[in-house]
Amino acid sequence: MEKGSAAVAEDRRGQRPSRGGSGAGRGSSSAGGRSGSDSRGGQRGDSRGGSSRSSDSRGRSGGRPTSGGKSSGGKPSGGKRAERSQERGFRGRSEQAPRTADQAAYDGPDLPEHITGAELDRGVRAQLKGLPEKLAARVARHLAAAGAFIDEDPELAYRHALAARARASRIAVVREAAGETAYAAGHYAEALAELRAAKRMNGATDYLPIMADCHRALGNPEQAIKLAKSPSVANFSSEAKAEMTLVEAGARRDMGQLDAALRTLELAPLTSKSRQAWVVRLRYAYADTLEAAGRETDALSWFHRTHAIDSEELTDSAERAEALERRQS
């Protein structure tokens, strides 16, 4: 199989399966803004560390220590106690304990000033209304930041989503954002867990293509195929159905079932007159699988048909076709 054929078999490393119009993972949707409340240190301890009693320089004995620096009762004098208390106070300021991993996750990355949370879809903001006002605002900003960074820096987007989850883990759209950004960053086990949680909360099924692809990434193609056969897939939009088809075909290829992968793709609308990205990707996957199966003439034809509608150059179909032509000449 040519080097380029891995692009489809590993679909998750290229373009993420979409969620059929739900729009999560973008600035105006769920991953486009789940976030938390008060900035950092919402659970931070007293940074001062010292005792408030340190200001009393006289102590309880009235500042009249007996010989040896002790009061008549045999205890350190008030002056000594004050000095030690002051030392503890200064130590607390200069040697503050470092943040734990959980505290750092709660703090989250710094929020860009231009991200306000207003970038979120109205439906997402509505889910945050049950939170206190300041908390909702913080969560919204982290969610919006997650949506803003998910394509250019998915790991940063994931950290923003985790900061939102730390503050509002019982809100479905927050768990959805954590799942989608985890998926984009390649944390497939975490993505699967978060999307399962979101599905339990709101009953949505449009996460299924991403969940199925997570199973593929984790080495469980059988589970991916099982999700692809879910009855709810029949009600998906054309785009979401195409995404599930791509994942199922990839899972079949993972299992060495090239003929089954071809049959899966042949049931999809490969000849659709639409030039949308999902049609481009279906055709490319079909051409790639044909080449993997040794049907190079058919593969060449479908690479050409892919290139004919790939105006945005989403694939390398032109290069793949040229390589096949050189091989056949």
ZAMARGU-4260 file (C-alpha; in steps of 0.2 Angstrom, whole numbers, plus 5000, padded with zeros to 4 digits):
<rodrens>
0) 5000/5000/5000 | 5007/5017/4996 | 5012/5029/5009 | 4997/5040/5007 | 4985/5027/5010
5) 4988/5028/5028 | 4979/5045/5028 | 4962/5037/5027 | 4965/5022/5038 | 4970/5034/5051
10) 4956/5046/5048 | 4956/5052/5066 | 4973/5060/5063 | 4967/5070/5049 | 4950/5078/5049
15) 4940/5074/5065 | 4923/5066/5062 | 4910/5080/5063 | 4895/5078/5074 | 4882/5081/5060
20) 4879/5099/5062 | 4879/5100/5081 | 4894/5112/5079 | 4903/5106/5094 | 4922/5110/5094
25) 4920/5127/5086 | 4920/5144/5093 | 4901/5145/5092 | 4898/5128/5099 | 4901/5117/5114
30) 4920/5116/5112 | 4920/5134/5108 | 4917/5139/5125 | 4916/5128/5140 | 4924/5136/5155
35) 4924/5139/5173 | 4922/5152/5186 | 4934/5163/5196 | 4951/5163/5188 | 4965/5155/5197
40) 4967/5151/5215 | 4948/5149/5218 | 4953/5135/5230 | 4970/5142/5234 | 4975/5142/5252
45) 4980/5157/5263 | 4996/5164/5254 | 5002/5173/5269 | 5004/5157/5280 | 5008/5167/5296
50) 4999/5169/5312 | 4989/5185/5314 | 4996/5186/5332 | 5013/5190/5326 | 5009/5209/5327
55) 5009/5209/5346 | 5027/5212/5350 | 5024/5212/5369 | 5017/5195/5372 | 5005/5190/5386
60) 5018/5193/5399 | 5019/5211/5397 | 5036/5211/5390 | 5045/5207/5407 | 5054/5191/5404
65) 5063/5183/5419 | 5081/5177/5418 | 5085/5165/5404 | 5072/5173/5393 | 5057/5164/5401
70) 5043/5170/5411 | 5039/5165/5429 | 5028/5151/5422 | 5043/5143/5413 | 5036/5146/5395
75) 5044/5157/5381 | 5041/5175/5384 | 5029/5185/5373 | 5043/5193/5364 | 5050/5176/5359
80) 5033/5170/5353 | 5031/5186/5343 | 5047/5184/5335 | 5044/5166/5330 | 5027/5170/5324
85) 5034/5184/5313 | 5047/5172/5306 | 5033/5159/5301 | 5024/5173/5293 | 5038/5179/5282
90) 5042/5161/5278 | 5024/5158/5272 | 5025/5173/5260 | 5042/5168/5252 | 5040/5149/5252
95) 5022/5146/5246 | 5019/5128/5241 | 5019/5125/5223 | 5002/5121/5214 | 4997/5103/5213
100) 4992/5095/5196 | 4974/5096/5201 | 4975/5114/5206 | 4985/5119/5190 | 4971/5110/5180
105) 4958/5120/5190 | 4967/5136/5186 | 4968/5133/5168 | 4979/5142/5155 | 4978/5161/5154
110) 4963/5168/5145 | 4966/5180/5131 | 4958/5196/5135 | 4948/5197/5118 | 4939/5181/5123
115) 4924/5186/5133 | 4912/5170/5131 | 4900/5180/5120 | 4907/5170/5106 | 4897/5155/5111
120) 4882/5149/5103 | 4866/5154/5112 | 4861/5137/5116 | 4878/5134/5125 | 4876/5150/5135
125) 4859/5144/5140 | 4866/5129/5148 | 4877/5139/5159 | 4863/5150/5166 | 4861/5139/5181
130) 4878/5143/5188 | 4882/5159/5198 | 4886/5173/5187 | 4904/5175/5189 | 4907/5156/5188
135) 4896/5155/5172 | 4907/5169/5165 | 4923/5160/5168 | 4917/5144/5162 | 4910/5153/5146
140) 4927/5161/5143 | 4936/5144/5144 | 4924/5136/5133 | 4926/5149/5120 | 4945/5148/5121
145) 4944/5129/5119 | 4934/5132/5103 | 4946/5146/5097 | 4962/5135/5099 | 4955/5117/5095
150) 4962/5118/5077 | 4978/5127/5079 | 4983/5120/5097 | 4972/5106/5102 | 4982/5102/5118
155) 4979/5120/5124 | 4961/5119/5119 | 4960/5103/5130 | 4967/5112/5145 | 4954/5126/5143
160) 4941/5113/5143 | 4948/5104/5158 | 4947/5121/5167 | 4929/5122/5163 | 4926/5104/5168
165) 4934/5107/5185 | 4921/5121/5188 | 4905/5114/5180 | 4907/5095/5178 | 4888/5092/5179
170) 4884/5102/5163 | 4883/5091/5147 | 4890/5104/5136 | 4906/5106/5147 | 4909/5087/5146
175) 4906/5087/5127 | 4919/5101/5125 | 4931/5091/5136 | 4928/5075/5125 | 4930/5084/5108
180) 4946/5093/5113 | 4953/5077/5121 | 4949/5069/5104 | 4958/5083/5094 | 4973/5082/5105
185) 4974/5063/5104 | 4969/5058/5121 | 4956/5045/5115 | 4953/5036/5131 | 4949/5053/5140
190) 4938/5058/5125 | 4928/5042/5125 | 4925/5044/5144 | 4920/5062/5143 | 4908/5060/5128
195) 4900/5045/5137 | 4897/5056/5151 | 4889/5070/5140 | 4878/5057/5132 | 4872/5051/5148
200) 4867/5068/5153 | 4858/5074/5137 | 4855/5058/5128 | 4863/5065/5112 | 4869/5052/5099
205) 4878/5064/5087 | 4894/5060/5097 | 4894/5042/5090 | 4906/5045/5075 | 4919/5052/5087
210) 4916/5039/5100 | 4918/5025/5087 | 4934/5033/5080 | 4941/5033/5098 | 4938/5014/5099
215) 4948/5012/5083 | 4962/5022/5090 | 4962/5012/5106 | 4963/4996/5096 | 4945/4991/5098
220) 4938/4991/5080 | 4924/4979/5084 | 4917/4992/5096 | 4918/5005/5083 | 4908/4994/5071
225) 4896/4991/5084 | 4893/5009/5087 | 4892/5011/5068 | 4877/4999/5068 | 4867/5009/5081
230) 4849/5012/5076 | 4851/5031/5078 | 4863/5032/5064 | 4848/5031/5052 | 4842/5048/5058
235) 4859/5056/5056 | 4862/5070/5043 | 4871/5065/5027 | 4887/5072/5033 | 4886/5063/5050
240) 4882/5047/5041 | 4897/5049/5030 | 4908/5051/5045 | 4901/5035/5053 | 4904/5026/5036
245) 4922/5032/5036 | 4925/5026/5053 | 4917/5009/5050 | 4927/5007/5034 | 4943/5011/5043
250) 4938/4999/5057 | 4936/4985/5044 | 4953/4989/5036 | 4960/4988/5054 | 4954/4970/5055
255) 4961/4966/5038 | 4943/4965/5030 | 4947/4975/5014 | 4932/4968/5004 | 4920/4972/5019
260) 4928/4990/5019 | 4924/4992/5001 | 4906/4986/5003 | 4904/4998/5017 | 4910/5013/5006
265) 4900/5007/4991 | 4884/5009/5001 | 4888/5028/5004 | 4883/5041/4991 | 4899/5041/4982
270) 4891/5048/4966 | 4883/5063/4975 | 4883/5079/4965 | 4888/5088/4980 | 4905/5095/4982
275) 4905/5096/5001 | 4920/5090/5011 | 4911/5074/5016 | 4909/5068/4998 | 4927/5072/4995
280) 4932/5062/5009 | 4921/5047/5005 | 4928/5047/4987 | 4946/5048/4993 | 4943/5034/5006
285) 4936/5023/4992 | 4950/5026/4980 | 4963/5023/4994 | 4954/5006/4999 | 4953/5001/4981
290) 4972/5004/4979 | 4975/4994/4995 | 4965/4980/4988 | 4976/4979/4972 | 4963/4987/4961
295) 4974/5001/4954 | 4964/5005/4938 | 4948/5008/4948 | 4958/5017/4961 | 4965/5029/4948
300) 4948/5033/4942 | 4942/5037/4959 | 4957/5048/4963 | 4953/5058/4948 | 4934/5059/4953
305) 4940/5065/4970 | 4951/5078/4963 | 4937/5084/4952 | 4927/5090/4967 | 4941/5094/4979
310) 4942/5113/4975 | 4949/5116/4993 | 4963/5103/4991 | 4958/5093/5006 | 4966/5078/5000
315) 4982/5073/4990 | 4971/5064/4977 | 4980/5073/4962 | 4997/5067/4968 | 4990/5049/4971
320) 4983/5049/4954 | 4999/5054/4946 | 5009/5041/4956 | 4997/5027/4950 | 4999/5033/4932
325) 5018/5033/4933 | 5017/5015/4940 | 5006/5009/4926 | 5015/5017/4912
</rodrens>
